[in-house]
């Protein structure tokens, strides 16, 4: 049984690109100095802050959203019995593969097109399991990294979005 829950590892898998941006931002003032001289250090610091915050703020917003939506949840995939054990803060249930009507997966446009992901928030995606009863269950890429399912579903709808803002749909 493959089990997924919110952990430091899942946070790091989604957030590591921000460290690259931080490294670039830290190097920017020194690049300005080497190219334009000592007087450009202040301008380089301002450029670094702009670069960092233009990337950091949207990334932080989506990361916090995905954390809040995934907090207290656990998903286990039983490949042998074709079941999903879904545990939220309030309940726990077993969903049989046959109970799922459709799986709607929303990927960032860059992910869907297998293009380079230039911004850290482009790594975020989510899936909505639509059950035959009409209930919907949200699973984010923060909970199941990169939405790498242990098995395939019979009915999958792939969608793309520039900004994968996951809805708050869980009633379970």
C-alpha positions in Angstrom: 0.0 0.0 0.0 1.4 3.3 -1.0 0.7 6.1 1.6 0.9 9.8 1.1 0.6 12.6 3.7 1.8 16.1 4.2 5.4 16.0 5.2 8.6 18.1 5.1 9.6 16.0 2.1 6.5 16.9 0.2 7.0 20.6 1.0 10.5 20.5 -0.2 9.5 18.7 -3.5 7.2 21.6 -4.2 9.2 24.5 -2.8 12.8 23.7 -3.9 12.8 26.1 -6.9 12.4 29.0 -4.6 16.0 28.3 -3.4 17.3 28.7 -6.9 15.5 32.0 -7.2 17.0 33.1 -3.9 20.5 32.1 -5.1 20.0 34.2 -8.3 18.7 37.1 -6.2 21.7 36.9 -3.9 24.1 36.9 -6.8 22.4 39.8 -8.7 24.1 42.7 -6.7 27.5 41.2 -7.3 26.8 40.7 -11.0 25.9 44.4 -11.2 29.1 45.4 -9.4 31.2 43.2 -11.7 29.5 44.7 -14.8 28.9 48.3 -13.9 31.2 49.0 -10.9 30.8 49.7 -7.2 28.2 52.4 -7.6 25.7 49.9 -9.0 25.6 47.7 -5.9 22.5 49.5 -4.5 20.7 49.2 -7.8 21.7 45.5 -7.8 20.2 45.0 -4.4 16.9 46.7 -5.5 16.9 44.4 -8.6 17.5 41.4 -6.5 14.6 42.3 -4.1 12.3 42.8 -7.1 13.3 39.5 -8.7 12.9 37.6 -5.4 9.5 39.1 -4.4 7.9 38.9 -7.8 8.6 35.2 -7.7 8.4 34.6 -3.9 5.0 36.2 -3.2 2.9 34.3 -5.7 4.8 31.1 -4.9 4.1 31.6 -1.2 0.5 32.2 -1.7 -0.1 29.1 -3.7 2.0 27.0 -1.4 0.1 28.2 1.7 -3.2 27.5 -0.2 -2.1 23.9 -1.0 -0.9 23.4 2.5 -4.2 24.5 4.0 -6.1 22.2 1.6 -3.9 19.2 2.3 -3.4 19.6 6.0 -4.7 16.7 8.1 -5.3 14.5 5.0 -3.8 11.2 4.1 -4.2 9.1 1.0 -3.3 5.5 0.6 -3.4 3.5 -2.6 -4.0 -0.2 -2.4 -2.9 -1.5 -5.8 -3.9 -5.1 -5.1 -7.5 -4.4 -4.1 -7.8 -1.3 -6.3 -8.9 0.9 -3.4 -8.0 4.3 -2.1 -8.1 5.0 1.6 -8.8 8.7 2.1 -8.5 10.2 5.6 -9.4 13.8 6.3 -9.6 15.6 9.6 -13.2 14.5 10.1 -13.5 11.1 8.5 -11.9 8.1 6.9 -13.3 6.1 4.0 -12.3 3.5 1.5 -13.1 4.3 -2.1 -13.1 1.4 -4.5 -11.8 2.0 -8.0 -15.3 1.2 -9.3 -16.8 4.0 -7.2 -14.9 6.6 -9.1 -16.8 8.1 -12.0 -14.0 10.4 -13.3 -10.7 11.9 -12.3 -10.2 15.5 -13.3 -6.5 16.5 -13.3 -5.6 20.1 -13.6 -2.0 20.8 -14.5 -0.2 24.0 -15.2 0.1 24.7 -18.9 3.8 24.2 -18.8 3.4 20.8 -17.1 0.7 19.7 -19.6 2.8 20.7 -22.6 6.0 19.2 -21.1 7.5 22.7 -21.4 10.2 24.1 -19.1 8.7 25.3 -15.9 10.2 28.8 -15.5 8.4 29.8 -12.3 8.2 27.8 -9.0 4.4 27.8 -8.9 4.2 26.0 -12.2 5.0 22.7 -10.4 1.6 22.8 -8.5 -1.3 20.8 -9.8 -4.4 19.0 -8.3 -6.8 16.3 -9.0 -10.5 16.0 -8.2 -11.9 12.5 -7.8 -15.5 12.6 -8.8 -17.4 9.7 -7.3 -20.5 8.1 -8.7 -22.4 9.5 -5.8 -21.5 13.0 -6.9 -19.1 13.6 -4.1 -15.8 15.2 -5.0 -12.4 14.7 -3.3 -9.5 17.0 -3.8 -5.9 15.7 -3.9 -3.2 18.2 -4.4 0.4 17.7 -5.7 1.6 18.7 -2.2 -0.1 15.6 -0.8 0.8 13.3 -3.7 4.0 14.7 -5.2 3.6 15.4 -8.9 0.3 13.5 -8.8 2.2 10.3 -9.5 -0.5 7.7 -8.9 0.5 4.1 -8.3 -2.1 3.0 -10.8 -4.2 4.5 -13.6 -7.8 5.4 -13.6 -10.3 4.4 -16.3 -11.7 7.9 -16.9 -9.3 10.8 -16.7 -10.0 14.4 -17.9 -6.8 16.5 -18.3 -7.1 20.2 -18.0 -4.6 23.0 -18.0 -4.5 26.3 -16.3 -1.9 29.0 -16.0 -2.4 29.3 -12.2 -3.6 26.1 -10.6 -5.7 27.5 -7.9 -7.1 24.4 -6.2 -10.8 24.7 -5.1 -12.0 24.0 -1.6 -14.5 21.3 -2.4 -14.1 18.6 0.3 -17.1 17.9 2.4 -15.8 14.7 3.9 
